[in-house]
Amino acid sequence: MTTRRDEGPAVIFDVGIDPAGLSGDDLFRELTSLYRTRLHTLRHGPDAALENHFKRTAELETEYMARYPGREVDPDRLTRDF
């Protein structure tokens, strides 16, 4: 849990379970939820919510990369016409 006191009253962030403690299925579920809510948080969330979103995304993606360093990479991913 972290506290932010930049402006106004303190805002306490409880960002959830430590990603290292999540099962593989739970890690994917959490990432899916973050990506699903990303645009809405970016466009309409208060600064505190966006800051929390950035932090949680970094935590979960870092854990994903640690667990799956040899993830399947599509070699055509950056060369396809979209």
BELPE-V508277 format. One record per residue. RES is the residue in one small letter. SS is DSSP state (alpha for helix, beta for strand, coil for the rest). Layout:
BEGIN
res=RES ss=SS
res=RES ss=SS
END
This chain:
BEGIN
res=m ss=coil
res=t ss=beta
res=t ss=beta
res=r ss=beta
res=r ss=coil
res=d ss=coil
res=e ss=coil
res=g ss=coil
res=p ss=coil
res=a ss=coil
res=v ss=beta
res=i ss=beta
res=f ss=beta
res=d ss=coil
res=v ss=coil
res=g ss=coil
res=i ss=coil
res=d ss=coil
res=p ss=alpha
res=a ss=alpha
res=g ss=alpha
res=l ss=coil
res=s ss=coil
res=g ss=alpha
res=d ss=alpha
res=d ss=alpha
res=l ss=alpha
res=f ss=alpha
res=r ss=alpha
res=e ss=alpha
res=l ss=alpha
res=t ss=alpha
res=s ss=alpha
res=l ss=alpha
res=y ss=alpha
res=r ss=alpha
res=t ss=alpha
res=r ss=alpha
res=l ss=alpha
res=h ss=alpha
res=t ss=alpha
res=l ss=alpha
res=r ss=alpha
res=h ss=alpha
res=g ss=coil
res=p ss=coil
res=d ss=alpha
res=a ss=alpha
res=a ss=alpha
res=l ss=alpha
res=e ss=alpha
res=n ss=alpha
res=h ss=alpha
res=f ss=alpha
res=k ss=alpha
res=r ss=alpha
res=t ss=alpha
res=a ss=alpha
res=e ss=alpha
res=l ss=alpha
res=e ss=alpha
res=t ss=alpha
res=e ss=alpha
res=y ss=alpha
res=m ss=alpha
res=a ss=alpha
res=r ss=alpha
res=y ss=coil
res=p ss=coil
res=g ss=coil
res=r ss=coil
res=e ss=coil
res=v ss=coil
res=d ss=coil
res=p ss=coil
res=d ss=coil
res=r ss=coil
res=l ss=coil
res=t ss=coil
res=r ss=coil
res=d ss=coil
res=f ss=coil
END
